Amino acid sequence: MATCATVHTPTWPMRASIHAGDDNLPNLALRQAVYASSVYLWGDTYLYPGYAVDGVTEYPSPLDASTLSLFHSEASDSAPWISVDLGAVALVKRVVIVNRCDCCPERLQSAELRIGNVSITRGIYAAGGGDTRNITGNLLVWRQDADVGMCASKIIAFDTPKVGRWVTLQNKYPLLQVSEIQVFGYYAASAVCANVLPGTGYDCRYWVFRQSDYTCTLKRDEGAGPGFFMDPKTVAGGVRPVALLGTRGAAPWYYNSFVDPSAQWIWSRGGASQSIPGAPTNPVTTFSYIYTAASVMTAYIYIAADDYVWIYINGMQTGTSRLIRGWDGTPIPPVPVTLQKGPNLIQMRVQNRADRTTAGVIMSLQDSSGRVLARSNASWVWSERAIRVEDTPPPVRCMRTQFSGAGKCTTAPTGLRFWGYGRMVVVYRVVYIYADGTRSPSSTRTMSLTERTYCAPWVYVEFSSPIATLLASGPPGKPRTGIMLQRSGAVTCDGSPPANWDTNAFIDIVRLDSTKDYGDGGGCRIVSDSAVHCLDFMRAGYPSAPPVSAWRWAGGSTAPTPTYSSLGRSAPALVFYGSGGFNVTYSLSYNYSTGYRSVPSPNRLWAAHANRSQPSIFVEFSVPLLLGQGDSVVLQRYEEDWGLVDVDRIGAVQANGSSWLLFTDSLPPFFGP
């Protein structure tokens, strides 16, 4: 069997011919999260699945001529697959598969394409062999019956859109190699919003459909009934009516002592079960309701859930609860909450702990006299992704580099140039940083940059209000402490390879409210009270990431940790400080006194637990740390669209000379994909 240890270089650039169609549908797969059963190591480069959704359909790659922009599975993987997470349920009209462009087109054999809502993320080296056995849980929509030529595109069109979040291509041949997978369609909530979308149960009464870009936005408050009012530009998962499961004494809960006899047990589906084959726990489900208060007031939430519930008022967590079935007389103390005058978004974020078991939540919102203000009933709606509304996004008026821009600037920026040679296919956005390390929703204005000659650009950002005014505002109890420029996409600069983390996630570049200078012409410069330009020089290996060699926590370790073992009885205890469960990916980065961040550590930790959270984490380094004055090491976790969130930080005084550090994730539990 031939392997791919060498690059088959044609005498001219090859570009796949792709017909996007005349319906102007967007490619929903572009730069989305993508997973594979295995990954091939070509020389010293892993051919990650991210290469199949990077938008590059030509060979050699315009980003790096020495790199194959394709996904390649291991030769020992007998039924390889690649799975794209579209981020939300979508209606798929067309899928385009671009075959390998430099050789070996025959390796795409008897391939099958499936679309559905069963998550396919775990490769063959995961416990139990990963998710290969779960692929058949999604609908088979296409089976290959003819060869696909070298650099050729197979267009798979559907007369009736296929519904699902996960698009999985599986080869019935030991090697799977594809240059690109494109998925054209629109998100389920953005289908022509007329009552209920056939075949999905999505209720579109709370959405406004934008034909121009096939997105759907939540409506402003329209008065009576649940109308999401916080941010008309917020795009979230589909919102559906709840299923009613009976009042407090209904089976199997028999919770007759619940304070409100008219409150109803509700859940997302009538079967009161969210079973996902192969998943260790059920996904978190968010139930939402709008209550309009006549004035600022203190109210009390009585709530019970099977199994766990987190309570959010206007996007901010206020309490947790759990019900143990069969304990009819179990007292559940009320959770005091502060309601603002006007509309209040009340959310119950619930997780059913075990598969194939009953699930439900019941609540009653009451004032100090015991009068019921709201209760769980048919007025609630639910979504599979929490709708976060802690703050409005930064009001970016415009963004500019030397050769690209977005928005209309009031001041013509000068001095915008590139400082290196390379290639970039990236997107920039801006977020607020809060004192607890979390981030705001991202700016609605973003800027795309495709550059095939230069890298390391000066980036100009102009706001509609002074930066000082923006930092002085913010939601109650959540002060803004900075404004961060973030970037996603692939960058190769001065011969450096593309950074794998960059291709699938937004990472921190520099704080725009920082005006410190490196002294060599770099850094950030104030242009006006509402505008700044900063040099983006981040690329793979520069600024260098913390030299993480292994992670250790209460659930295990990623590699041997000899330093931890050598500490003996003085080794720090690795414990959980919270309950409720979590599922996240952690990384480390440096935070410099100049406002810049380093590349996130390529050695990362995935950690999850069904009913515990807030772990302490031991990180071991290959060499002792050496930081400058004012610098720090930051533990971050990745939260889907919200990017990297700071969860703990250790300064230079403690970190310098250390070969290990102990961090704690003290933020509320988070459930990643």
C-alpha positions as CSV (number, residue, x, y, z in Angstrom):
1,M,0.0,0.0,0.0
2,A,1.4,3.4,-1.0
3,T,2.0,5.9,1.7
4,C,2.3,9.7,1.5
5,A,5.8,10.4,2.8
6,T,6.6,12.6,-0.2
7,V,4.8,15.5,-1.8
8,H,3.7,14.9,-5.4
9,T,4.3,18.4,-6.8
10,P,2.7,19.2,-10.1
11,T,4.3,21.7,-12.5
12,W,1.5,24.2,-12.1
13,P,-0.8,25.2,-9.3
14,M,-4.0,23.1,-9.1
15,R,-7.3,24.5,-7.9
16,A,-10.4,22.5,-7.5
17,S,-13.3,23.6,-9.5
18,I,-16.2,24.2,-7.1
19,H,-19.7,25.4,-8.2
20,A,-21.2,27.2,-5.3
21,G,-24.6,27.2,-6.9
22,D,-26.9,30.0,-7.9
23,D,-28.7,30.1,-4.5
24,N,-25.9,32.2,-2.8
25,L,-26.0,30.0,0.3
26,P,-23.1,30.3,2.8
27,N,-20.5,27.6,3.5
28,L,-21.5,26.6,7.0
29,A,-18.5,24.4,7.5
30,L,-15.8,27.1,6.9
31,R,-13.5,27.2,9.9
32,Q,-15.9,25.3,12.1
33,A,-14.9,22.8,14.8
34,V,-13.9,19.6,13.1
35,Y,-12.9,16.1,14.4
36,A,-11.4,13.0,13.0
37,S,-11.0,9.3,13.9
38,S,-7.2,9.7,13.5
39,V,-4.6,12.1,12.1
40,Y,-1.6,11.2,9.9
41,L,1.9,12.5,10.7
42,W,3.5,13.6,7.4
43,G,7.2,14.2,8.2
44,D,6.9,16.5,11.2
45,T,3.5,17.9,10.3
46,Y,0.2,16.5,11.4
47,L,-2.4,16.7,8.6
48,Y,-5.2,17.9,10.9
49,P,-8.9,17.8,10.0
50,G,-8.9,21.6,10.3
51,Y,-7.2,21.7,6.9
52,A,-10.4,20.3,5.4
53,V,-12.4,23.4,6.5
54,D,-9.8,26.2,6.0
55,G,-11.2,27.4,2.7
56,V,-8.1,26.4,0.7
57,T,-8.9,24.4,-2.4
58,E,-5.7,24.7,-4.4
59,Y,-2.4,23.0,-4.4
60,P,0.2,24.0,-3.4
61,S,-1.4,25.7,-0.5
62,P,-1.3,29.5,-0.8
63,L,-0.6,29.7,2.9
64,D,2.4,27.4,2.8
65,A,3.7,25.7,-0.3
66,S,5.5,23.1,1.8
67,T,2.3,22.0,3.6
68,L,-0.5,19.8,2.2
69,S,-3.7,21.6,2.9
70,L,-5.6,18.4,3.4
71,F,-6.9,16.1,6.1
72,H,-5.2,12.6,6.1
73,S,-6.1,9.7,8.5
74,E,-3.7,7.1,9.8
75,A,-3.0,4.1,7.6
76,S,-4.0,1.8,10.5
77,D,-7.4,3.4,10.8
78,S,-9.7,0.8,9.1
79,A,-12.9,2.9,8.9
80,P,-11.6,6.5,9.0
81,W,-14.0,9.5,9.3
82,I,-14.0,13.3,9.5
83,S,-16.9,15.1,11.3
84,V,-17.8,18.8,11.0
85,D,-19.7,20.5,13.8
86,L,-21.8,23.2,12.2
87,G,-22.3,24.8,15.6
88,A,-26.1,24.5,15.5
89,V,-28.8,22.5,13.7
90,A,-28.8,23.5,10.1
91,L,-30.8,22.7,6.9
92,V,-28.2,21.4,4.5
93,K,-28.9,21.9,0.8
94,R,-25.6,20.8,-0.6
95,V,-22.3,19.2,0.4
96,V,-19.1,19.5,-1.7
97,I,-16.2,17.1,-1.2
98,V,-12.9,18.1,-2.7
99,N,-10.6,15.1,-3.3
100,R,-6.9,15.2,-2.7
101,C,-5.1,17.4,-5.3
102,D,-1.6,16.0,-5.6
103,C,-2.0,12.3,-5.8
104,C,-3.9,9.2,-4.8
105,P,-7.5,10.1,-5.8
106,E,-8.5,6.4,-5.7
107,R,-8.3,6.3,-2.0
108,L,-11.7,7.8,-1.7
109,Q,-13.6,4.5,-1.9
110,S,-17.2,3.6,-1.0
111,A,-17.4,6.7,1.2
112,E,-20.6,7.5,3.1
113,L,-21.9,10.9,4.1
114,R,-24.2,11.2,7.1
115,I,-26.0,14.2,8.6
116,G,-27.7,14.4,12.0
117,N,-27.6,15.5,15.6
118,V,-25.5,12.7,17.1
119,S,-22.1,14.3,18.0
120,I,-19.2,12.6,16.5
121,T,-16.0,13.9,18.1
122,R,-13.9,11.1,19.7
123,G,-11.3,9.3,17.7
124,I,-10.2,5.7,17.7
125,Y,-7.8,6.2,20.6
126,A,-10.6,7.4,22.9
127,A,-12.1,5.1,25.5
128,G,-14.2,2.4,24.0
129,G,-12.8,3.1,20.5
130,G,-14.3,6.5,20.3
131,D,-17.4,7.5,18.3
132,T,-16.9,5.3,15.2
133,R,-19.7,3.0,16.5
134,N,-22.1,6.0,16.8
135,I,-21.8,7.3,13.3
136,T,-24.8,5.2,12.1
137,G,-26.9,7.2,14.6
138,N,-27.0,10.0,11.9
139,L,-28.9,9.7,8.7
140,L,-27.1,8.2,5.6
141,V,-27.6,10.8,2.9
142,W,-25.1,9.7,0.2
143,R,-23.0,6.6,-0.7
144,Q,-20.1,6.8,-3.2
145,D,-20.8,4.8,-6.3
146,A,-18.1,6.2,-8.7
147,D,-14.5,7.4,-8.5
148,V,-13.8,11.0,-7.7
149,G,-10.8,12.3,-9.7
150,M,-7.7,14.1,-8.4
151,C,-8.6,17.6,-7.2
152,A,-12.1,17.0,-8.4
153,S,-15.2,18.0,-6.5
154,K,-18.1,15.8,-5.7
155,I,-21.3,17.9,-5.4
156,I,-24.0,16.2,-3.3
157,A,-27.3,18.2,-3.6
158,F,-30.5,17.5,-1.8
159,D,-34.0,18.4,-3.2
160,T,-35.2,18.3,0.4
161,P,-32.8,19.9,2.9
162,K,-31.2,17.5,5.3
163,V,-31.5,18.6,9.0
164,G,-28.6,18.2,11.4
165,R,-25.7,19.8,13.2
166,W,-23.0,17.1,12.4
167,V,-21.8,16.3,8.9
168,T,-19.7,13.2,8.9
169,L,-17.8,11.6,5.9
170,Q,-16.6,8.0,6.5
171,N,-14.4,6.1,4.1
172,K,-14.7,2.3,3.7
173,Y,-11.0,2.1,2.9
174,P,-8.1,2.4,5.3
175,L,-7.1,5.9,4.2
176,L,-9.3,9.0,4.1
177,Q,-7.8,12.1,2.4
178,V,-9.8,15.2,1.5
179,S,-8.7,18.7,0.6
180,E,-11.9,20.4,1.6
181,I,-15.5,19.7,2.8
182,Q,-18.0,22.4,2.2
183,V,-21.6,22.5,3.6
184,F,-24.0,24.9,2.0
185,G,-27.3,25.7,3.7
186,Y,-28.8,27.8,6.5
187,Y,-29.3,27.4,10.1
188,A,-32.6,25.8,11.2
189,A,-33.7,28.9,13.1
190,S,-33.1,31.0,9.9
191,A,-35.3,28.9,7.7
192,V,-38.2,31.0,6.4
193,C,-39.6,31.7,9.9
194,A,-43.2,30.8,9.5
195,N,-44.6,29.0,12.5
196,V,-42.9,25.6,12.9
197,L,-40.2,24.4,10.6
198,P,-41.4,21.0,9.1
199,G,-39.6,18.0,10.5
200,T,-37.6,19.8,13.2
201,G,-40.1,21.2,15.8
202,Y,-38.2,24.5,15.7
203,D,-40.5,27.3,16.7
204,C,-39.7,30.5,14.8
205,R,-42.0,32.9,16.5
206,Y,-39.1,34.5,18.3
207,W,-36.8,35.1,15.4
208,V,-36.3,37.6,12.6
209,F,-34.9,36.1,9.4
210,R,-32.3,38.1,7.4
211,Q,-32.4,37.0,3.8
212,S,-29.1,38.8,3.0
213,D,-26.9,36.5,5.1
214,Y,-29.1,33.6,6.0
215,T,-29.0,34.3,9.7
216,C,-31.8,34.7,12.2
217,T,-31.8,37.2,15.0
218,L,-33.8,37.1,18.3
219,K,-36.6,39.5,18.4
220,R,-36.9,42.5,20.7
221,D,-39.4,42.3,23.5
222,E,-42.9,42.6,21.9
223,G,-44.9,42.8,25.2
224,A,-46.8,39.8,26.4
225,G,-45.2,36.3,26.2
226,P,-41.6,35.3,25.8
227,G,-39.9,37.6,23.3
228,F,-36.2,37.8,23.6
229,F,-35.3,41.4,23.9
230,M,-31.7,41.8,25.0
231,D,-29.8,42.0,21.8
232,P,-31.4,42.1,18.3
233,K,-28.1,41.0,16.7
234,T,-27.6,37.9,18.9
235,V,-27.7,34.7,17.0
236,A,-28.4,31.6,19.0
237,G,-29.6,28.0,18.7
238,G,-33.1,27.1,17.7
239,V,-35.8,28.0,20.3
240,R,-38.5,25.4,20.8
241,P,-41.7,25.1,23.0
242,V,-41.3,22.9,26.1
243,A,-43.0,19.6,26.7
244,L,-45.3,19.5,29.8
245,L,-44.9,16.5,32.0
246,G,-47.4,17.2,34.7
247,T,-47.8,19.1,38.0
248,R,-45.6,18.6,41.1
249,G,-47.0,15.2,42.0
250,A,-46.5,13.7,38.6
251,A,-44.5,10.4,38.2
252,P,-41.8,9.7,38.7
253,W,-41.0,12.6,40.9
254,Y,-44.1,12.6,43.2
255,Y,-42.8,15.9,44.7
256,N,-46.1,16.9,46.4
257,S,-44.4,19.1,48.9
258,F,-43.2,21.6,46.2
259,V,-44.5,25.0,47.2
260,D,-46.4,25.8,44.0
261,P,-49.1,23.2,43.2
262,S,-49.8,24.8,39.7
263,A,-46.1,24.7,38.5
264,Q,-45.4,22.0,35.9
265,W,-42.6,19.7,35.3
266,I,-41.2,20.6,31.9
267,W,-38.5,19.2,29.6
268,S,-37.3,19.6,26.1
269,R,-38.9,16.5,24.8
270,G,-42.1,14.7,25.7
271,G,-40.2,11.5,26.6
272,A,-38.4,13.4,29.4
273,S,-35.2,11.8,28.2
274,Q,-32.3,13.1,26.1
275,S,-30.5,10.0,25.2
276,I,-27.5,10.3,22.9
277,P,-26.0,6.9,22.1
278,G,-22.4,6.6,23.4
279,A,-22.5,9.9,25.3
280,P,-21.5,9.6,29.0
281,T,-23.9,12.4,30.0
282,N,-26.8,14.3,28.4
283,P,-26.2,17.7,26.9
284,V,-27.0,20.8,28.9
285,T,-30.4,22.3,28.0
286,T,-31.4,25.9,28.7
287,F,-35.0,26.9,29.5
288,S,-35.9,30.6,29.1
289,Y,-38.7,32.9,30.1
290,I,-39.2,36.7,30.2
291,Y,-40.7,38.3,33.3
292,T,-41.4,42.1,33.3
293,A,-41.1,43.7,36.7
294,A,-42.8,47.0,37.5
295,S,-39.8,48.1,39.6
296,V,-36.5,46.8,41.0
297,M,-37.3,44.1,43.4
298,T,-36.1,41.0,45.3
299,A,-37.8,37.8,44.4
300,Y,-37.3,34.2,45.3
301,I,-37.0,31.2,43.0
302,Y,-38.1,27.8,44.2
303,I,-36.7,25.2,41.9
304,A,-36.0,21.4,41.6
305,A,-34.4,19.6,38.7
306,D,-33.7,16.0,37.7
307,D,-30.7,16.1,38.1
308,Y,-28.9,19.5,38.2
309,V,-29.9,23.1,37.5
310,W,-28.0,26.4,37.3
311,I,-30.1,29.6,37.6
312,Y,-29.3,32.7,35.5
313,I,-31.0,36.1,35.8
314,N,-30.2,38.4,32.8
315,G,-27.3,36.3,31.9
316,M,-25.7,36.1,35.4
317,Q,-25.6,33.0,37.4
318,T,-27.3,33.2,40.8
319,G,-27.7,29.7,42.2
320,T,-27.8,26.0,41.7
321,S,-30.1,23.1,42.8
322,R,-30.5,19.4,42.6
323,L,-33.4,17.0,43.2
324,I,-32.9,13.4,44.4
325,R,-36.0,11.5,43.1
326,G,-38.3,9.9,45.6
327,W,-37.6,12.4,48.5
328,D,-41.0,13.9,48.5
329,G,-40.4,15.8,51.7
330,T,-37.0,17.2,50.8
331,P,-37.0,20.9,51.6
332,I,-35.5,23.1,48.9
333,P,-34.6,26.6,50.1
334,P,-35.5,29.5,47.8
335,V,-32.8,31.3,45.8
336,P,-33.1,35.1,46.3
337,V,-32.7,37.1,43.0
338,T,-32.7,40.7,42.1
339,L,-35.0,41.7,39.2
340,Q,-34.5,44.9,37.3
341,K,-37.3,47.2,36.3
342,G,-38.7,46.1,33.0
343,P,-38.0,42.8,31.2
344,N,-35.8,40.2,32.9
345,L,-34.5,37.1,31.2
346,I,-34.8,34.1,33.5
347,Q,-33.0,31.0,32.5
348,M,-32.7,27.5,33.9
349,R,-29.6,25.6,32.6
350,V,-30.3,22.0,33.3
351,Q,-28.4,18.7,32.9
352,N,-29.8,15.2,33.2
353,R,-27.0,13.2,34.7
354,A,-27.6,9.8,33.1
355,D,-28.6,8.6,29.7
356,R,-32.0,6.9,29.2
357,T,-33.5,8.2,32.4
358,T,-36.3,10.6,33.2
359,A,-35.5,14.3,33.3
360,G,-37.4,17.4,34.2
361,V,-37.3,20.8,36.0
362,I,-40.0,22.6,38.0
363,M,-39.8,26.2,39.3
364,S,-41.8,29.0,40.9
365,L,-40.8,32.7,41.0
366,Q,-42.4,34.4,44.0
367,D,-42.3,37.8,45.7
368,S,-41.6,38.3,49.4
369,S,-45.3,37.7,50.2
370,G,-45.4,34.4,48.4
371,R,-47.3,35.7,45.4
372,V,-46.4,33.7,42.3
373,L,-44.9,35.9,39.6
374,A,-44.0,33.1,37.1
375,R,-43.9,29.4,37.1
376,S,-42.7,26.6,34.8
377,N,-45.4,25.9,32.3
378,A,-46.1,26.1,28.5
379,S,-44.9,29.7,28.4
380,W,-41.3,28.7,28.6
381,V,-39.0,27.8,25.6
382,W,-35.8,25.8,25.4
383,S,-32.6,25.7,23.4
384,E,-29.6,23.4,23.3
385,R,-27.2,26.2,23.6
386,A,-27.4,28.8,26.4
387,I,-28.2,32.3,25.3
388,R,-25.7,34.6,26.9
389,V,-26.6,38.2,27.3
390,E,-24.3,39.5,30.0
391,D,-23.3,42.6,28.1
392,T,-23.6,44.4,24.8
393,P,-20.6,43.8,22.4
394,P,-17.9,46.5,21.9
395,P,-19.2,49.1,19.4
396,V,-16.6,48.8,16.7
397,R,-17.2,51.4,14.0
398,C,-14.5,50.2,11.7
399,M,-11.4,48.1,11.4
400,R,-8.5,48.5,8.9
401,T,-5.2,47.0,7.8
402,Q,-3.1,48.1,4.8
403,F,-5.1,46.1,2.3
404,S,-8.4,45.3,4.0
405,G,-11.1,46.9,6.1
406,A,-14.7,46.7,7.5
407,G,-17.0,49.6,8.4
408,K,-16.6,53.4,7.8
409,C,-13.9,55.2,9.7
410,T,-14.3,58.8,10.7
411,T,-10.5,59.2,10.7
412,A,-8.3,58.0,7.8
413,P,-5.7,55.7,9.5
414,T,-2.0,56.1,8.6
415,G,1.0,54.0,9.1
416,L,-0.8,50.7,8.3
417,R,1.7,48.3,6.9
418,F,3.0,44.7,7.3
419,W,6.2,43.8,9.1
420,G,6.9,40.4,7.6
421,Y,6.5,38.2,4.6
422,G,4.1,35.3,4.7
423,R,0.4,34.5,4.3
424,M,-2.7,35.1,6.3
425,V,-6.3,33.9,6.1
426,V,-7.8,35.3,9.3
427,V,-10.7,37.1,10.9
428,Y,-10.4,39.7,13.6
429,R,-13.0,40.6,16.2
430,V,-13.1,42.5,19.6
431,V,-14.4,41.5,23.0
432,Y,-14.5,43.1,26.5
433,I,-12.6,41.4,29.3
434,Y,-14.2,41.3,32.8
435,A,-12.6,41.2,36.2
436,D,-13.4,37.5,36.6
437,G,-11.6,36.6,33.3
438,T,-14.8,36.0,31.3
439,R,-15.5,37.8,28.0
440,S,-18.4,39.7,26.4
441,P,-20.2,38.8,23.2
442,S,-17.9,39.6,20.3
443,S,-18.2,42.8,18.2
444,T,-20.8,42.6,15.6
445,R,-18.3,44.1,13.2
446,T,-15.5,41.8,12.3
447,M,-12.8,42.0,9.6
448,S,-11.6,39.3,7.3
449,L,-8.0,39.4,5.9
450,T,-6.6,37.3,3.1
451,E,-3.0,38.1,2.4
452,R,-0.7,36.0,0.3
453,T,2.5,38.0,0.4
454,Y,2.8,39.6,3.9
455,C,2.1,39.0,7.5
456,A,2.3,40.8,10.9
457,P,0.0,43.7,10.1
458,W,-0.8,46.9,11.9
459,V,-4.5,46.7,12.8
460,Y,-6.5,49.9,13.2
461,V,-9.7,49.7,15.4
462,E,-12.1,52.6,15.8
463,F,-15.0,52.6,18.3
464,S,-18.2,54.7,18.3
465,S,-17.5,55.9,21.8
466,P,-14.2,56.8,23.7
467,I,-12.4,53.8,25.0
468,A,-12.4,55.2,28.6
469,T,-16.1,55.6,28.4
470,L,-16.5,52.0,27.3
471,L,-14.4,50.7,30.1
472,A,-16.3,52.7,32.7
473,S,-19.5,51.0,31.7
474,G,-20.7,47.4,31.9
475,P,-23.3,45.2,33.5
476,P,-23.9,45.3,37.3
477,G,-21.4,43.4,39.2
478,K,-19.3,42.7,36.2
479,P,-16.8,45.5,35.5
480,R,-15.0,45.7,32.2
481,T,-11.3,45.7,32.7
482,G,-10.0,45.6,29.1
483,I,-10.8,45.4,25.4
484,M,-9.1,42.5,23.6
485,L,-8.4,42.0,19.9
486,Q,-8.9,38.4,18.9
487,R,-8.0,36.5,15.7
488,S,-9.0,33.2,14.1
489,G,-7.6,31.6,11.0
490,A,-4.2,30.4,9.7
491,V,-1.0,32.5,9.7
492,T,2.5,31.6,8.4
493,C,5.1,34.3,8.8
494,D,8.8,34.5,7.9
495,G,8.8,30.7,7.3
496,S,7.0,29.7,10.4
497,P,4.4,26.9,10.0
498,P,0.7,27.6,10.5
499,A,-0.4,27.4,14.1
500,N,-2.9,24.6,14.5
501,W,-4.8,26.2,17.4
502,D,-5.4,29.4,15.3
503,T,-7.3,27.6,12.5
504,N,-10.4,26.6,14.6
505,A,-10.7,29.1,17.4
506,F,-10.4,32.8,18.2
507,I,-7.3,33.5,20.3
508,D,-6.2,36.6,22.2
509,I,-3.8,38.9,20.5
510,V,-3.5,42.2,22.4
511,R,-5.5,44.5,24.7
512,L,-6.5,47.5,22.7
513,D,-6.7,49.7,25.8
514,S,-3.0,49.1,26.4
515,T,-0.6,51.7,24.9
516,K,2.7,50.2,26.0
517,D,5.4,50.0,23.4
518,Y,8.0,47.2,22.9
519,G,10.6,49.9,22.0
520,D,11.2,48.5,18.5
521,G,8.3,50.1,16.7
522,G,5.8,47.5,17.8
523,G,3.1,47.6,20.4
524,C,-0.1,49.7,20.5
525,R,-0.5,53.4,19.7
526,I,-3.3,55.8,20.6
527,V,-4.8,57.5,17.5
528,S,-7.6,59.3,19.3
529,D,-9.7,58.8,22.4
530,S,-11.8,56.2,20.4
531,A,-9.2,54.7,18.1
532,V,-6.0,52.7,18.4
533,H,-3.7,50.7,16.1
534,C,-1.7,47.7,17.2
535,L,0.8,45.4,15.6
536,D,-0.3,41.7,15.3
537,F,2.9,39.8,15.2
538,M,1.6,36.5,16.7
539,R,2.4,33.4,14.8
540,A,3.3,29.8,15.5
541,G,6.1,29.8,18.1
542,Y,6.1,33.6,18.6
543,P,5.6,34.8,21.2
544,S,6.5,31.4,22.6
545,A,3.9,29.5,24.6
546,P,4.6,28.2,28.1
547,P,6.6,24.9,27.8
548,V,4.0,22.6,29.1
549,S,5.1,19.0,29.3
550,A,2.1,17.4,31.1
551,W,-1.1,18.2,32.9
552,R,-2.4,16.4,36.0
553,W,-5.8,16.7,37.8
554,A,-8.1,14.6,39.9
555,G,-9.2,12.7,36.8
556,G,-5.8,11.7,35.6
557,S,-2.8,13.1,33.6
558,T,-1.9,13.7,30.0
559,A,1.6,12.3,30.3
560,P,4.0,11.2,33.1
561,T,4.5,13.9,35.8
562,P,7.8,12.9,37.5
563,T,8.0,16.2,39.3
564,Y,4.6,15.7,41.0
565,S,5.7,12.2,42.0
566,S,9.0,13.5,43.4
567,L,7.1,15.9,45.7
568,G,5.8,13.0,47.8
569,R,3.7,14.1,50.7
570,S,4.3,17.8,49.9
571,A,2.6,17.3,46.5
572,P,-0.5,19.5,46.3
573,A,-3.9,17.8,46.6
574,L,-5.8,17.7,43.3
575,V,-9.4,18.2,44.2
576,F,-12.7,19.6,43.0
577,Y,-14.1,22.8,44.7
578,G,-17.5,22.8,43.0
579,S,-20.4,20.6,42.0
580,G,-22.5,20.3,38.9
581,G,-20.2,18.7,36.3
582,F,-18.1,20.3,33.6
583,N,-16.6,19.5,30.1
584,V,-13.8,21.9,28.9
585,T,-10.4,22.1,27.2
586,Y,-7.7,24.1,29.0
587,S,-4.5,25.7,27.8
588,L,-1.8,28.0,29.1
589,S,-0.6,31.3,27.7
590,Y,1.7,34.2,28.8
591,N,0.1,37.5,29.5
592,Y,2.7,40.3,29.0
593,S,2.8,43.7,30.7
594,T,2.6,45.2,27.2
595,G,-1.0,43.9,26.8
596,Y,0.0,41.2,24.4
597,R,-0.6,37.5,24.8
598,S,1.5,34.5,23.7
599,V,0.3,31.7,21.5
600,P,-1.7,29.2,23.6
601,S,0.2,26.1,24.6
602,P,-0.1,23.4,22.0
603,N,-0.1,20.8,24.9
604,R,-3.7,21.1,26.2
605,L,-5.9,19.4,28.7
606,W,-9.4,18.1,28.1
607,A,-11.2,17.4,31.3
608,A,-14.7,16.5,32.2
609,H,-16.7,15.2,35.1
610,A,-20.4,14.3,35.5
611,N,-21.1,15.9,38.8
612,R,-18.0,17.8,40.1
613,S,-16.4,21.0,38.9
614,Q,-13.9,23.7,39.6
615,P,-10.8,21.4,39.6
616,S,-7.3,22.2,40.8
617,I,-4.8,21.5,38.0
618,F,-1.1,20.7,38.3
619,V,1.0,21.8,35.2
620,E,4.5,20.5,34.7
621,F,7.0,22.3,32.5
622,S,9.9,21.0,30.4
623,V,12.1,23.8,31.6
624,P,11.8,26.3,34.5
625,L,9.8,29.4,33.7
626,L,11.4,32.9,33.1
627,L,9.0,35.9,33.0
628,G,9.6,39.6,32.9
629,Q,8.4,42.0,35.5
630,G,4.6,42.4,35.3
631,D,4.2,39.3,33.1
632,S,2.1,36.3,34.2
633,V,1.0,32.8,33.2
634,V,-2.7,32.4,32.5
635,L,-4.8,29.3,32.6
636,Q,-7.5,29.5,30.0
637,R,-10.4,27.4,28.9
638,Y,-12.1,27.4,25.5
639,E,-15.8,28.2,25.4
640,E,-17.1,27.7,21.9
641,D,-18.0,31.0,20.2
642,W,-16.8,33.0,23.2
643,G,-13.1,32.2,22.7
644,L,-10.5,31.7,25.4
645,V,-11.6,32.7,28.9
646,D,-9.1,33.4,31.7
647,V,-9.8,31.2,34.7
648,D,-6.6,31.6,36.8
649,R,-3.4,33.7,36.7
650,I,0.0,33.4,38.4
651,G,2.5,36.3,38.3
652,A,6.2,36.4,37.6
653,V,7.3,36.5,41.3
654,Q,5.7,33.1,41.9
655,A,6.3,31.6,38.5
656,N,9.9,32.4,37.8
657,G,12.2,29.5,38.2
658,S,9.3,27.1,38.7
659,S,9.1,23.7,37.0
660,W,5.5,23.3,38.0
661,L,2.5,25.5,38.9
662,L,-0.9,24.7,40.5
663,F,-4.0,26.4,39.1
664,T,-7.7,26.4,40.0
665,D,-10.6,26.9,37.8
666,S,-12.9,28.9,40.1
667,L,-15.4,30.0,37.4
668,P,-18.9,28.6,37.2
669,P,-19.1,25.2,35.4
670,F,-19.0,25.1,31.6
671,F,-20.1,22.4,29.3
672,G,-18.2,22.4,26.0
673,P,-19.1,20.6,22.8
